[in-house]
Structure formats: structure tokens, C-alpha cells
Amino acid sequence: MKTVQWELTKDEKEVAVRACRRILLNADQAIAARGQFRIVLAGGSTPEHTYRLLNKVNTDWRRWQVYFGDERCLPVDDPQRNSGMAARVWLDRVAIPSANIHAIPAELGPHQAARQYEPLVRQALPFDLALLGLGSDGHTASIFPGAPHPGESLVQPVLHAPKAPSQRVTLSAAALSQCQEILVLVTGQEKRAALKAWQQGEALPISTLQPMGNLTVIYDRKADPGPLA
């Protein structure tokens, strides 16, 4: 895969600031080149800080097309849904047309939701930017260690996730790799071992991604495993 770029920052706040800046740069470039910006969002507390910053910026929101890397199979209004979190802190507060926000219909169950989301993803490829996190076990989106990875499938049902809820829907490594840039945000001491394993070349779900352009990891001092291997 392409060389991973590692950016160490002092704290979680600085991770969010750098991520926000990078997202806006990509948005400006994509809109200037193609008239739209196609971004894949992640769930979790670290991306949430970035979304709160995006809530305050100026950009041509009408040109943004928003997709999600994964979703929990919960009711639409469940506060644990990734789409709900993004809506509360960001998307509902800016002028992105509702038709431009493509939530995963995970309330339908993993199989039906994956089938319905697949054509939307296929039509959107390649994405301009995917925002991802890193789990303490090396998972990203809802691609967990040891899970099957169907070759060309773009959206996968997840039936036995090791974290509750066990049923989810996720973009596959094949879909996430069809992206101009991937930005991975990593914060907290509990991520240190996974980050070290990734740097040392262990076979983790995150290490299977091969984007078309850059893969950049922005991480804070608490997650820093020390000198790069």
C-alpha cells in the first residue's frame, strides 16, 4: 500500500483542529475540480470534536455529499447511531441539503441495509475523503479482526461484532480504498498498542486499506507508542 503519513499532535483538541483544516482543504479542491465533495464520516468521540469545529466554518455546503463508514443496527432516533451524533453536533446546524446526507438505513437490519446502501456507494465512488478511527483491537469502521472480507462487496452486514450492538453495517475495505484520501484520527492511551502494532506491520483491518492517494494518521501524545518502527 501507499506510505502512511504519521502526524503527532499534542492533544485531542489539536487532532480535531488539524482534521478540520484537512477536510476543508479537500472540500475546496474537490468542489473546484468536480463541483462536489464526497466525504465518508466516522462515529466516535474523536471525530465528534472535529464535527463540532466544522459546525462553525464557511464552505459551500450545497456541494457536500455525506456518507457514513458504518452504522449500528438501532432505531433511527437512537442516540448511539453515528448518523444521529453527526446530525446533532454538525449536520443539522449547517446548510447541507437533507438530500445530500446519505445515512445507512441500519434500522432495517444488517442484510437489507447493506443491500440498499450498496448502490448509493457504488454510484458515489471514488470518494474524495474518508474519515476513520482506530479501535484498540485495530478495527476501523466496523471491520473487525477475524471477520470475513468479501472481495468486491462495497457494503457488508456485520452480524457478530465484538462490541455492542453486535449487528452493524459497514463499508468494506474495497469501498474505503476507492478514496482519494483517508484521514485516521487516533486519540487516547488505550489506542497506543493498536497504533504500535499497525506501525510494526501487523495484519490489522486498518492496514488492509489502500487508498488512491494519501493515508494520513493524526494522533495525540497519549496514543503515541514511541519512535516509529
Phi, psi and omega in degrees: 000172178293157180296134177278135177260125184254124179239109179272132178236169186284326184201179183298324179298317180291326174302313181295320180297314180294320179296316179300315180298318181292320179298314181295322177298315178297321180298312180301316182293317181293318180294320179295324184275321189230357178084001177203161180233118183253112185239143175253128183260152175252160171264181176106165186289327181292309174300329181302321178298321178294318180298324179295327176287320180296335177301339188251005186261165176257125177201169178275084185301335181296340183266358181273137171239119190250128178235172183234141182285329178196167179206149175275143180278082182226165178302154184307322185266009180291131183295344179278353180291138177298320180296324179292318178298313180298323179294315184297314189266348187213294194297324179284353185254358180233176189268037173285123177301140182301330179291345181267359180254113189251083179286149175284127182281059188292343177296345178279353185100158189297319184288310182293321180296318179297318180297319182287327184279335184306308181296328176296317179293316182300321180291331185277338186297146357278146174290156175277319181207139173241130177259125185228163172244182178226122177280164180295342176262005180090005180282158173219151194050230171242040174263104187258156177303137177082354180282149177292145180234086179304131189315292188260000179297135181266330180229130186239138168285142177242119187256336187224053178297139180289351176246142178288145353285150186286337180262127184212178173227138182219146165294144181277169174299326179296319179290313182294334178285340176273066187216138180294324180209142174243134179239118182251124181254127185226122178222151172099145183298329183293347179265357188299315182295319180294320180295320178295316179299320178296313180298330181272003173088016179292155183279091178248158176306319181298330183281355178276350183283134180227080183294164180289333180236231186280149166237112185243133177252122175251117185224157183260175185297327180295329179271353186290118179277359181111196182305142180298141179292000000 
